Amino acid sequence: MTNPANTPADTSANPPATPATTPAPPSGGPGRALRLGTRRSKLAMAQSGMIADRVRALTGREVELVEITTYGDVSRESLAQIGGTGVFVSALRDALLSGEIDFAVHSLKDLPTAPPEGLVLAAVPVREDPRDALVARSGLTFTALPPGARIGTGSPRRMAQLNAWARSHGQDIETVPIRGNVDTRIGYVTSGKLDAVVLAAAGLNRIGRIAEATELISTDAVLPAPGQGALAVECAASDPELAARLAELDDPDTRAAVTAERSLLAALEAGCSAPVGALADLVDDGQTTELRLRGVVGTTDGTELVQMSITGRVPASGDEARALGRELAAEMLAKGAAGLMGERSL
C-alpha cells in the first residue's frame, strides 16, 4: 500500500476524483449532530474530543463521537509485519465513504501518502510537539541508561536512530519490538520488563501524561515520523459545505511542513512502517524565514544512516512543499537511501 512511483503525495484540500462507489450523503442540516469517526483508544478519543469541541464552537452543531475499530487495533502483529500503511485508517475511510460518519480525525503520520478517492483532507490543525519522548525507569535519560539497557519501540525508524545514537555515545542498548496503547507500553517500564520505552511526545501531551517522560529527545538525535504530532481531519468530497467549515481549523504552516515531509516519504517510495524520519520546521535568521526539511533513512541496527537536509523559501502552495520533499528525496536516494529501506514498492 505504498505510494506508486512518481506519484506525488497530495495533502491539499482540493477534492480528488469521485470514486466509482456511491458518494457519501451530505452531513445534513443544522439540526442533526455531526458524526465524528474515531478509533477507540484513549489517545484517539482524546484527539477526536479536542477537534469535536472546536467544531462545535465553529458550527454551533452538536458533534457525537462514533467509535470504529480498525485492523491495526485488533491485529497483534508488528506494524512491519502487517504493512503499517493505512492499517489505522482504512475502516474510518470506509465509514466516511458509506455515510456512516461525517468526518474523521486521524494521527496524520498514519495516513498513506497516496490521495484517497472521494475524500478530502479538510484541515491540518496546529501541530503538537513532534519530538519523541523517553520514559525510563528511575528517571533516567538516554545517555544515563545502563549497559545493555532494553528499550521498547514498535517503530523501525526509532530503532535505527536509537541504535545509531547509542553507538555515537559508546553505549550498548537492545531495542525490543513492542505494541500496545500508552498504558501498556509504559507498563513495560513500571513492571521492570524494560528499562525504557519511546513514545510520541504529542500523544503523552494530549492525554495529560507528559510528566512521565524522563527526556524529550532532541530532533538532532532522533527525527520523528513524517507528520508526527499533527492531526488530519478528513471528510467526504461530496460534502463541500462541511469541508469548507472544517477548513477553518487548518494551520497553513503545519500543512506546509507535513506536506513536505510526506512528499519526501512518497518520493522514497516508503510506507509509514519504513525506517524513515522527517521534520520540516521554520528557520528564522533575523532577516528571512525559510523552511528547513530534514530526512533520515537507516538500517534498524543503526549501523548505516543517510541523513540530509534542505532549506528553501516557505512554500506558498502545496506544490512548492511537495517539490521540496521530492528534491531532498532525490539527494538521499543518490546517497544510497534505497538500499536501507525494507519496505519499498517495486
C-alpha positions as MATLAB code, in Angstrom:
seq = 'MTNPANTPADTSANPPATPATTPAPPSGGPGRALRLGTRRSKLAMAQSGMIADRVRALTGREVELVEITTYGDVSRESLAQIGGTGVFVSALRDALLSGEIDFAVHSLKDLPTAPPEGLVLAAVPVREDPRDALVARSGLTFTALPPGARIGTGSPRRMAQLNAWARSHGQDIETVPIRGNVDTRIGYVTSGKLDAVVLAAAGLNRIGRIAEATELISTDAVLPAPGQGALAVECAASDPELAARLAELDDPDTRAAVTAERSLLAALEAGCSAPVGALADLVDDGQTTELRLRGVVGTTDGTELVQMSITGRVPASGDEARALGRELAAEMLAKGAAGLMGERSL';
ca = [
       0.000    0.000    0.000;
       2.906    2.321   -0.561;
       2.568    5.311   -2.840;
       3.128    4.357   -6.501;
       6.394    5.502   -8.049;
       6.379    9.063   -9.348;
       3.007    9.806   -7.737;
       3.260   12.901   -5.515;
       1.644   12.876   -2.107;
      -1.444   15.060   -2.000;
      -2.214   16.816    1.253;
      -4.089   19.670   -0.361;
      -7.703   20.415    0.386;
      -8.726   20.035   -3.272;
     -11.232   17.175   -3.690;
      -9.847   14.235   -5.701;
     -11.764   12.390   -8.380;
     -15.145   10.969   -7.424;
     -14.911    7.217   -6.750;
     -16.907    4.569   -8.555;
     -18.759    3.777   -5.323;
     -21.834    5.715   -4.287;
     -20.710    9.008   -2.740;
     -21.490    9.690    0.892;
     -24.537   11.892    1.500;
     -24.046   15.461    2.774;
     -23.844   15.992    6.520;
     -27.412   17.261    6.713;
     -28.990   20.387    8.119;
     -28.130   22.284   11.286;
     -30.488   20.204   13.397;
     -28.590   16.925   13.102;
     -25.468   16.191   15.116;
     -22.284   15.764   13.130;
     -20.811   12.277   13.457;
     -17.055   12.204   14.067;
     -15.391    8.851   13.445;
     -12.567    7.900   15.779;
     -10.534    4.911   16.848;
     -11.366    3.584   20.311;
      -8.002    4.124   22.025;
      -7.678    6.628   24.855;
      -5.344    8.758   22.748;
      -7.577    8.710   19.671;
     -10.607    9.611   21.771;
      -8.714   12.498   23.376;
      -7.586   13.809   19.992;
     -11.044   13.499   18.499;
     -12.610   15.121   21.553;
     -10.375   18.162   21.108;
     -11.432   18.522   17.467;
     -15.093   17.906   18.354;
     -15.002   20.834   20.792;
     -13.569   23.127   18.129;
     -16.109   22.020   15.508;
     -18.984   22.611   17.951;
     -17.691   26.145   18.509;
     -17.290   26.743   14.762;
     -20.602   25.374   13.564;
     -22.916   25.630   16.542;
     -23.854   21.981   15.930;
     -23.557   19.060   18.277;
     -20.783   16.571   17.481;
     -21.049   12.944   18.528;
     -18.103   10.530   18.545;
     -18.583    7.281   16.633;
     -16.076    4.660   17.758;
     -14.685    2.497   14.975;
     -12.296   -0.434   15.315;
      -9.514   -0.579   12.723;
      -7.433   -3.547   11.629;
      -4.397   -2.049   13.330;
      -6.298   -2.016   16.638;
      -7.153   -5.720   16.620;
      -4.053   -7.232   15.000;
      -1.323   -8.346   17.385;
       1.319   -8.467   14.662;
       4.016   -5.816   14.461;
       3.377   -2.861   12.180;
       6.219   -4.013    9.959;
       4.522   -7.423    9.546;
       1.068   -6.041    8.700;
       2.446   -3.338    6.427;
       1.834   -0.330    8.652;
       0.440    1.879    5.908;
      -3.267    2.561    6.343;
      -3.989   -0.100    8.958;
      -5.333    2.513   11.409;
      -7.136    4.459    8.692;
      -8.978    2.209    6.230;
     -12.009    1.413    8.395;
     -12.561    5.106    9.145;
     -12.306    5.985    5.469;
     -14.790    3.244    4.575;
     -17.213    4.701    7.131;
     -16.798    8.146    5.548;
     -17.485    6.882    2.047;
     -20.550    4.930    3.172;
     -22.007    7.920    5.026;
     -21.814    6.222    8.422;
     -19.836    9.218    9.706;
     -19.474   12.831    8.521;
     -15.801   13.397    9.250;
     -12.857   11.612   10.855;
      -9.779   12.527   12.854;
      -6.526   10.648   12.292;
      -2.981   10.915   13.530;
      -1.533   12.324   10.334;
       1.524   10.075   10.472;
      -0.814    7.079    9.968;
      -2.166    8.328    6.623;
      -0.944    6.673    3.422;
       0.724    9.213    1.138;
      -1.455    8.339   -1.869;
      -4.532   10.618   -2.091;
      -7.784    8.735   -1.340;
     -10.609    8.729   -3.871;
     -13.719   10.561   -2.748;
     -12.214   12.097    0.382;
     -10.652   15.461    1.185;
      -8.088   16.391    3.810;
     -10.088   19.369    5.020;
      -7.805   20.518    7.843;
      -4.413   20.013    9.426;
      -4.644   21.897   12.742;
      -1.680   23.412   14.594;
       0.876   20.717   15.279;
       1.723   19.472   18.752;
       5.325   18.773   19.826;
       6.705   16.485   17.065;
       9.511   15.023   19.187;
       9.841   11.525   20.593;
       9.846   11.084   24.365;
      11.778    8.635   26.517;
      10.026    7.083   29.501;
      12.711    5.313   31.516;
      12.979    3.709   34.921;
      14.353    5.696   37.839;
      14.037    8.969   35.903;
      16.977    8.111   33.638;
      17.860    9.977   30.463;
      19.055    8.125   27.372;
      22.779    8.594   27.922;
      22.405    7.554   31.579;
      20.857    4.176   30.745;
      22.925    1.198   31.967;
      24.906   -1.069   29.616;
      22.608   -3.496   27.810;
      19.514   -1.392   28.526;
      16.382   -2.758   26.849;
      14.336   -0.046   25.099;
      10.878   -0.820   23.740;
       9.512    0.575   20.485;
       7.419   -0.756   17.623;
       8.981    1.657   15.133;
      11.847    0.660   12.782;
      12.522    4.401   12.405;
      13.118    4.755   16.138;
      15.164    1.564   16.302;
      17.502    2.777   13.563;
      18.122    6.161   15.151;
      18.249    4.986   18.771;
      20.855    2.367   17.896;
      22.886    4.922   15.942;
      22.596    7.427   18.814;
      23.741    4.836   21.326;
      26.695    3.881   19.137;
      27.759    7.523   18.866;
      27.995    7.636   22.690;
      29.669    4.250   23.024;
      26.525    2.803   24.593;
      25.276   -0.761   24.354;
      21.471   -0.991   24.099;
      18.897   -3.502   22.866;
      15.801   -2.282   21.045;
      12.808   -4.523   21.739;
       9.753   -4.613   19.413;
       6.533   -3.814   21.302;
       2.933   -2.928   20.523;
       0.026   -1.638   22.550;
      -1.509    1.552   23.866;
       0.268    4.105   26.046;
      -0.702    2.345   29.296;
       0.621   -0.974   28.008;
       3.899    0.487   26.807;
       4.648    2.469   29.938;
       3.622   -0.602   31.925;
       6.605   -2.473   30.492;
       8.830    0.031   32.314;
       6.950    0.210   35.604;
       6.824   -3.600   35.758;
      10.565   -3.860   35.185;
      10.297   -5.786   31.918;
      12.027   -2.984   30.037;
      14.393   -0.215   31.043;
      12.661    2.355   28.841;
      10.163    2.915   26.049;
       9.975    5.635   23.408;
       6.638    7.277   22.596;
       5.456   10.367   20.734;
       5.542   13.427   22.971;
       2.356   14.702   21.304;
       0.388   11.680   22.446;
       1.606   11.996   26.028;
       0.700   15.683   25.984;
      -2.802   15.026   24.683;
      -3.643   12.513   27.401;
      -2.008   14.529   30.167;
       0.930   12.185   30.816;
       3.896   14.173   29.517;
       5.227   14.475   33.088;
       6.098   10.764   32.924;
       8.646   11.409   30.179;
      12.183   11.357   31.550;
      13.585   13.034   28.415;
      12.214   14.821   25.371;
      14.557   13.589   22.660;
      16.183   16.288   20.562;
      15.417   16.114   16.852;
      19.159   16.429   16.334;
      19.382   12.879   17.731;
      16.128   11.303   16.517;
      13.931   12.694   13.757;
      10.199   11.965   14.149;
       7.953   10.150   11.706;
       6.684   12.292    8.815;
       3.616   14.125   10.127;
       4.205   13.149   13.763;
       2.382   15.418   16.208;
      -0.109   16.610   13.580;
      -3.758   15.626   13.177;
      -5.675   15.105    9.941;
      -9.356   15.985    9.634;
     -10.954   14.195    6.678;
     -14.449   14.319    5.195;
     -16.210   13.216    2.027;
     -15.508   15.245   -1.096;
     -19.257   15.083   -1.774;
     -19.877   17.456    1.173;
     -18.064   20.680    0.190;
     -20.028   22.746    2.720;
     -18.709   20.686    5.631;
     -15.206   20.636    4.106;
     -15.244   24.437    3.979;
     -16.234   24.734    7.646;
     -13.626   22.188    8.747;
     -11.001   24.070    6.715;
     -11.274   26.869    9.266;
      -9.271   24.595   11.605;
      -6.364   24.449    9.152;
      -2.946   25.867   10.055;
      -1.021   26.841    6.879;
       2.444   26.472    8.451;
       1.669   22.997    9.772;
       0.158   21.921    6.449;
       3.202   23.148    4.517;
       5.566   21.313    6.869;
       3.763   17.976    6.829;
       3.180   18.205    3.078;
       6.948   18.471    2.551;
       7.600   15.595    4.965;
       5.033   13.322    3.358;
       6.278   14.202   -0.115;
       9.732   13.031    0.959;
       8.229    9.770    2.216;
       6.272    9.285   -1.016;
       9.274   10.034   -3.244;
      11.323    7.493   -1.295;
       8.511    5.035   -2.113;
       8.402    4.093    1.564;
       5.490    3.155    3.783;
       4.840    4.575    7.237;
       6.450    1.490    8.854;
       9.731    2.000    6.957;
      12.751    3.368    8.879;
      12.259    6.932    7.612;
      12.266   10.069    9.750;
      11.479   13.586    8.560;
      10.822   17.006   10.025;
      10.167   20.347    8.361;
      10.430   23.459   10.513;
      10.705   27.187   10.054;
      14.168   28.719   10.380;
      14.446   32.453   11.043;
      17.870   34.114   10.838;
      16.501   37.524   11.781;
      16.192   38.657    8.163;
      14.380   35.886    6.338;
      12.267   32.894    7.292;
      12.787   29.649    5.411;
      11.521   26.088    5.643;
      14.147   23.509    6.549;
      13.397   19.867    5.752;
      15.488   17.143    7.370;
      15.269   13.462    6.496;
      16.872   10.225    7.652;
      16.797    6.631    6.442;
      18.652    3.848    8.200;
      19.026    0.165    8.897;
      17.263   -0.827   12.102;
      20.535   -1.775   13.788;
      21.726    1.796   13.281;
      24.938    0.820   11.509;
      24.040    2.738    8.349;
      22.208    6.069    8.130;
      21.612    8.525    5.329;
      20.727   11.821    6.973;
      20.410   15.024    4.936;
      18.635   18.372    4.946;
      17.492   21.037    2.518;
      16.316   24.611    3.059;
      14.089   26.667    0.807;
      11.623   29.516    0.876;
       8.444   28.972    2.855;
       6.119   27.201    0.403;
       3.298   29.330   -0.967;
       1.411   26.246   -2.161;
       1.161   22.514   -1.727;
       3.035   22.041   -4.984;
       6.022   24.002   -3.668;
       6.052   21.999   -0.432;
       5.928   18.726   -2.364;
       8.748   19.887   -4.622;
      10.956   20.442   -1.565;
      10.265   16.905   -0.376;
      10.994   15.387   -3.770;
      14.257   17.335   -4.056;
      15.544   16.047   -0.726;
      14.404   12.506   -1.544;
      16.383   12.588   -4.804;
      19.508   13.643   -2.931;
      19.028   10.911   -0.313;
      18.437    8.241   -2.961;
      21.633    9.360   -4.703;
      23.453    8.739   -1.413;
      22.150    5.150   -1.161;
      18.946    5.539    0.852;
      17.100    2.980   -1.277;
      19.233    0.123   -0.026;
      18.474    0.884    3.633;
      14.681    0.565    3.487;
      12.941   -2.732    3.938;
       9.580   -1.586    2.553;
       9.601   -0.193   -0.989;
       7.197   -0.554   -3.896;
       8.526   -2.388   -6.923;
];
